Amino acid sequence: MENPKYRLEVCLSPAIYSKHANDDNLVVIVDILRATSSICAAIHNGVKSIIPVATAEEAKAMKQQGYLVASERDGYVLDFADFGNSPFNFTPEIVAGKEIVYSTTNGTRCIHMASHSKAVVIGSFLNFSSLAGWLIQQNSPVLIFCASWKDRFSLEDTVFAGALAERLMDSGKFETICDAATASIDLWSLAKNNLNGYIQKAAQKSRLASKGLDDCIEYCLTADQTTAVPVFENNRLIDVSAPTRQTGS
């Protein structure tokens, strides 16, 4: 008997997340420029755990409790935060062994929106192959959730969604009747031969460049820099990439 295939969908914006929400989903949060790339970099560089909070007020309260805080809105570091949202902020010298509170414009909100799901996992090009391998092993439906920008379509998040969707479909364990997944794969096919060049078109590239924050874009688009698989458990993001670890174990 042929093994069942698992549902694969892409959600292009938090504004339509309710249309995709399902308690059985593994939800991959995608905010390529820059939140999910920064989270993967931080965990790779030895962070003990990351506490994502949805609001600046929560982040400020945690700072007053003594936590290191990374927090920004619209690219600007908030006045109470220790640093902002560039992956280059999370060096081993600063973050190794620490718990860090994290709040961004788009990405951390999506983590909490999806927290009802079977698992919430962080996706970026940095952990692409490890993430894909972990998802394939879990034997569950997958929703790739693009954080977008203030609920608007995001080119870089959708291109990543297409790359991941293609890898999952190629495993033979998934199927899709989701137009957003199909469109994402088609967009990835346009971008993949010159990803950095293609993402120069992205609105977020222009937003970051206008603030002098676009120095990390090539880094954020470079695949397989870490084996980290950050999963949201007990209000924290922790690395579950050890091969014996399974969701819910």
N, C-alpha and C positions, 0 to 999 in steps of 0.2 A: 504494500500500500504506500502511495506517495505521501511524503511528509507534508503537513499543512504549511502554507505560506502565511506570513504575517503582514498585517496592514502597514503600509508606509504612506505618510502624508507630510505635507509641508504647510505650515501656517505662515503667511507672509507679513502679518502685522498683529500686534497685541489687540488691535481693534476688533479682530475677528476670531480671537482665540476661543471664545465660547462655542463657536461652530465646530471646533476640532476637539474640544476637551473630552477626555475619556479617562476614567480612573485606571484603566489597564495599560495606558500608554507609558512607554519610556519617552520622556520629553527631552530633546537636545536643545538647550538654549544657545543661540548663536548671535553674537554681537562682536563681529570681527574687528571693527575699528571703534572701541578698543577693548571693551570690558572682558569678553570671554578670552581674548588673547592674553590680557594681563593676568587673569586668574590662573590660566595654565602656566604662564611664566612664573608667577609667584609660587605656585605649588612645586614646580620644577626646581626652584631655587631654595626650597626647604621650609616654606611656611607650614606651620603645624596645622592650621585650619583657617578658613576665611568665613567670616560671619556676614552674609549679605543682608543689608537692610534696605527697605524700599524708599525711605524718606530721609531727607537731610536732618530732620528733627531727631529721628532715631539715632542717626550716626553721631550727632552732637552729644546726645545723652550718653552714648557708649564711650565717647571720648572723655567725658567727665568721670566715667568709672575707671579710667586708666588705660583703655585700649588704644593701640595704634589705629589710626583711622585714615583710610584712603577714600576721598569723597570729592566728586565734582558735579557740576551742572553746566551743560552746554560747553564742556571742555575746560571750564575754569575751576581751579582748586578752591574749595570753600575755605573761608578764613580760619575755621577751627581745625581743619584737617592737617595731618602730618605730610601728606603728599596726594598727588592726583591719580590719574587713570592711565598713565603711560606704562607699558610693560617694563620700560627701562627704570622705573622707580623701584621695582621689586627685586633689588639685588640681594644676593645671599648675605652680604654684610648687614643689611638693614632688616631682613625679614626672616632669616633662618630661625626656626624654633618658635616663632611668634604666632599668636592669634591676631588676625587683622580684621577690623570691621571695614566693610566695603559698601559704598553706595554710589550709583551712577545714574545718569539721566534716563537710560532705557533698560539696560540689561538686568540689574538687580530686581527691578519691579517684576520682570517676567519670571524670574525664579520663584517668587512668591505666588504669582498667578497660577503656576503649574504645580504647586506643592501638593495638591491632592492626588497627583498621578502616582503610578507604581514607582517611578524613580525620575528624578530630574538630574541631568548630567550636562556638563559644560563642554561645548564644542568649539574648536578653532582649527585653523590649519596647523598650528603648533603641535596638536596632539591627534592629528587626523587618522593615522593608521591604527593607533592604539584604541582610539574611540570607536572606529568602525569595527574592529575586531571584538571589542567588548560588547557592542550592541548586537552583533551577529550571534554571540554566545548566549545571550539572555533569553532567546526564544519568546519574544514579546513584540507587540506592535510598536512602531516608532513614529513619533511626531517630531519633525524638525521645526523649531519655533524661532523665527527670525525676530529679534528684538526691534528691528527697524529703527526709525528716528521719529520720536513723537508720533507714533502710530502710522507714519508714512512709509511707503515702500522703500526698501534699501537695496541698492545694487549689490554691494559687497556681501551682505548677509545672504541674499538669494543665490548668488554665484556659489558660495560655500554650500548652501543647502543642496544645490544641484550636484556638486562634487560628491557630497556624502551620500545623497540619494542614489547616484550612479553606482558608487562602490557597494552599497547595500543591495541594490537590485542585482548587481553582477554576482553576488554571493549565492543567488538562487533561493534564498530563504524569505524573500519579500515580494509582495506584489502591490500595485497601486492603481487606483482609479481616481486619483487626485490630480486635477489639472495643474495645480500649483507645483506639484512634484515634477510633472512632465515639463512644464515651462522652465522650472529651475534647472533641470538637466539640460534642456536646450540652451539656456543661457550659459551654463558652464561649458558647453561644447564650443561656444563662441569665444570664451575668455581663456580657456586653459592653456593655449599655446603661448600666450603672453599675458599672464595674469596681472603682473604689476602694471603693464601698459594699459590693460583694459580697465583696471580699477582707477586709473587717472580720471576716468569719466565720472566717477561716483561723487555725488553731492557731498558726502561726508569727507572725502579727500579735500574738497575745497574749503569746507568748514574748518577742518584741522589746519590746513595751510594758512588760512587767514589769521590764525592764532599762533602760528609758528610751532604747531604740534604734529606736523606730518612726518617727522623724522623716523617714526616707528612703522610706517606703512609697509615697507618691504619686509621687515621682520615679521609683521603680523600675517603676511602672505606666504611665509616660508614654511613648508610642510615638515612635519615629523621632527621637531626640535625636542620633543619630550614624549615620554610614555605615560604621563599623568592622565588619569581619568577622574576628574573631580565630580563627585556626586553629592547632592544635598541630603544630608542626614542629620537629624536632631538640631536643625537650624544652623548647620555648618556645612561648608564644602570641604570634603576630605577626599584624599586620593584612594581609589579602590582598585588601582591597576594591578595589584598582586594577583597572579593567575588563579589562585584558589578562591578568590572572593566573588560572590554572586549577590545580586540584589536580594535583600530580605534575609540574608544569612547572618 
